[in-house]
Amino acid sequence: MSRFRSAPSRGASTAPASPSPGPHPVDQRRPLSRIVLFGVQHVLVMAATPISAIFLMSATLRLDGHLTVDLLSAAFVLSGIGSLIQSLGPWKFGPRLPFVMLPGGAPLVLFLAIAQQHGLPTAAGAVLLTAVFTFLVLPVFARLLRFFPPLVIGTMIVIVGVNLVKVGAQLVTGPSGAPGFASPVRLGLAFATIGFTVAFYWLFTGVLRQLAVMLGLLAGTLLALALGQVDLGRAAGGGLLSLPQPLPFGAPVFDLLAALPLMLYSLASMAEATGQTVINAEAVGKEIDPRREVPRTVRGDAATSLLGGLFGLPLMVTSGENIGIVRITGVRSRFVTAAAGAVLVVLGFLAPVTRAIGAVPSPVVGGTALVVFAVVTVLGMQMLSRADLERHSHTIVCAVALAVGLLPILVPDIYRGFPSGVRILLGSGVAVGAFAAALLNVLFHHVRPRLTRTAAAAPTAEQPEPGPARAF
């Protein structure tokens, strides 16, 4: 039988070809005006992360104002470039899903620790070493992805979501012990912003409903302005353009021992990227092969971090925060986050716009973030609902991983009596929870069944080997 179907003879009647299915919603190109508008919505919600990350760097390391502006410009530009890579997926980089990349989180804490102990050039060198290390170990990690079923990924996403909600809550309350911590005005602005978002989502339909997150944030900002809670001085002054400066700390210093904590964290970051890639695909309703798409996400992370390290930034990671926006708005096109990436690049060069976004009160951003981040937790719960938690082994895997993963999130100083290196690793609840879930899954669902089969197949003294059959 031929492998190929012969062409129909001339004049033979042929049935009309069935219309080819249209592109998946994640690959649909919408009108440019809407794509940019939806992209700006992502930027408004996510812009607080690079701003707060750079301000924390500046305050902790006592950087001067000029260097802080350069780093903020670089943070926006590199966040935009990373978002473009992950959303558009050139060559083998990026999963072509609606992702936004940002600095901050655990990589920032590790960067600051290295900078304080060994100096800024060594911290910049650690970022570059970690990016190269990620490329080197990725082939090995890709072979381990079969040990990350929905049970493991769903547990990890729940921990990620809870951790993000905590971040949003800290934006609302402000630093513990600072003046005005959890003041009624801050809480009132946050709850009002949540109320505005819900009201817009309930009242509107179509495009306006899809913009409910941005409209709620803008309404909260206007309310804060009316109450005198907006610092207009932050949006004034300064130049018109800001250009990222390469090697702002001088030539990087490469110290493997100093970079080791960050390199170890990159393993946890790859596990987290696995969960975010799978849950992002779930949010947009696209079937993917994790063994193909997860390495593309990790390569995008590593490439952006490698470039970011040259501009003095900590590791850049794919953000699970925007997944909540995708789920709330229902806008699944990856070109929206690509537009957000382009907007972030432009913002990196426009200093007045960056300062204006930075003037939005943190309680307003935090109120928006609480809703968006909580959606990530819900997505993790939905994935767990398909993991057959009625099986006792699944229940114990999920419960133990949640316990050890949520512990450092709920009690941040629990490991302060441990050595600094151990404390850094155990302090990442997402990393500890991911490794615990993966390890227990292997023990219960790979090692134990194999041992059981081996024991059942082994002959016992009471059951001797059968001899030759007797003829009757």
Disulfide bonds with the S-S distance in Angstrom:
none
